[in-house]
Structure formats: C-alpha cells, structure tokens
Amino acid sequence: AQKITQTQPGMFVQEKEAVTLDCTYDTSDQSYGLFWYKQPSSGEMIFLIYQGSYDEQNATEGRYSLNFQKARKSANLVISASQLGDSAMYFCAMREFSGGYQKVTFGTGTKLQVIP
Amino acid sequence: DGGITQSPKYLFRKEGQNVTLSCEQNLNHDAMYWYRQDPGQGLRLIYYSQIVNDFQKGDIAEGYSVSREKKESFPLTVTSAQKNPTAFYLCASSRLQGVASEQYFGPGTRLTVT
C-alpha cells in the first residue's frame, strides 16, 4: 500500500488565485510528521511546511498553509495568491518510525503550473 | 555556508561499470538519505543512515551499496547489478529530533548510463 498518495499529477491555477494540492497518508504510528517540498525545474528540493501529528492547529508559513485532517489522514497544501514562481513540482512526505529507525517516504508529486 | 554537496552534477558511464556518487554535509546532521528520482516521478528511498557505520535499506536498495565511515559523508555506489541506473539521485540529511526534522537536500547528480 502506498504510504503517501498524491492523486493530482498536474494542476493549473490562475495567477493570484489560491490552489489546494491533495495529500493522503497511511500509517499506524501515533507520532509522525508531514512535510511539503517544492522542486523547481532546476531539481533542488525546497522545504515549505511541516505538520506534526500531535499539532492541533494547522501549520502556516507565509502563503503556505497545511489543511490537516487527522481522522481522514489528509494533509493538503494550500497556496494562497499564486505567483508565477510557484510553478514547480510539489511533494508531500511523511516521517515515521520504522523498526527503530526514522524513515521518510515521499509521494509521486503534483506538477503545478501558474497561468498569467 | 552550511549545506550538502553532491558531485558531480552530471555523470556518464558505460553499462557494466560501477559508479560512486559523492554526498558530503557540514550541517552536523546524524541522519543521511539517498533517493532516486525518475522523470516525472516522486522520490524513492534507496538507503538511509542514522549513525556512523550503520545504514538501512530503503524501498529500492537492490543494485546499490553505501557506506557511512564518517558522519559527514554518505557515498552511494551504483553497481552493474542495477538494471536501470539512469536517473536523478538526491542526497539528503536531517537532525534526529523526533519526527519534526525537515530534510536538507543536495543539488543532485544526474547519472546517465549507456
């Protein structure tokens, strides 16, 4: 079974509009962390936002917010006021403990294109 | 400046040759990771390490080997047993402070095997 599922291979959004990128996860751990990364065409991975499984409030970082619904096991990324520079691949990831080790698993990503 | 370096950025090899990809970090992070990324795909975990001289297989370890002789270094060898080695390889590191530590990534190495 997939640990991290991103069901949107590609998304389009008009500049200055908000967009939601979906992420669902699967784990039996009580303690885990959820992350979103951005990968521009240059290939570098840029950390955007983090949500802990015990955090009661949704995480926010500037124009990024994470819509965390623990019961549904979803951690959607919301980008407000989209900019042309937001065009990139976006990956959801989960850190959990596996056999005494911390393991980080990534989803397959969503390609976001911002239209002028 | 602290960070992760991977070298070289582009690497070309003939089929049947082993090749070693370098990864060095000066962030004093305990954990290091190797991922493989194919075009239009996500990151798949090859190996990870939390401490010197100890490492664990990830989801696609077959055909790869690693070593962790120093905290700062985590080289990946792509062996001739790896059937489809052409890919983009990313190295990452992180602190070990519960589940909250984000990963820091290197710039990646694009390996082409012909």
Contacts between the chains, C-beta under 8 A, distances in Angstrom:
chain1	res1	chain2	res2	distance
A	6	B	42	7.7
A	31	B	98	7.2
A	31	B	99	5.8
A	32	B	99	5.4
A	33	B	98	7.6
A	33	B	99	3.5
A	33	B	100	5.4
A	33	B	101	7.8
A	35	B	102	5.9
A	35	B	103	7.6
A	37	B	105	8.0
A	43	B	88	6.4
A	43	B	90	7.9
A	43	B	107	6.8
A	43	B	108	4.9
A	43	B	110	7.9
A	44	B	105	6.6
A	44	B	107	5.9
A	44	B	108	7.4
A	45	B	90	6.6
A	45	B	92	7.4
A	45	B	103	7.6
A	45	B	105	3.9
A	47	B	102	4.5
A	47	B	103	7.2
A	47	B	104	7.6
A	50	B	100	6.3
A	50	B	102	5.9
A	52	B	99	6.6
A	52	B	100	5.8
A	53	B	99	7.3
A	91	B	42	6.2
A	91	B	43	6.8
A	93	B	43	8.0
A	93	B	103	7.8
A	95	B	99	4.7
A	95	B	101	7.4
A	96	B	99	6.8
A	97	B	99	7.6
A	99	B	56	7.8
A	101	B	48	7.1
A	101	B	50	5.9
A	101	B	56	5.4
A	102	B	31	6.5
A	102	B	50	6.8
A	102	B	96	6.6
A	102	B	99	7.1
A	103	B	45	7.1
A	103	B	48	6.8
A	103	B	56	7.9
A	103	B	58	7.6
A	104	B	33	6.6
A	104	B	45	7.1
A	104	B	48	7.7
A	104	B	92	7.9
A	104	B	94	7.8
A	104	B	103	6.3
A	105	B	45	6.7
A	105	B	59	7.9
A	106	B	35	7.4
A	106	B	42	4.9
A	106	B	43	4.2
A	106	B	44	7.7
A	106	B	45	7.9
A	107	B	42	5.6
A	108	B	41	6.2
A	108	B	42	3.9
A	109	B	41	7.4
A	109	B	42	5.0
A	111	B	40	7.9
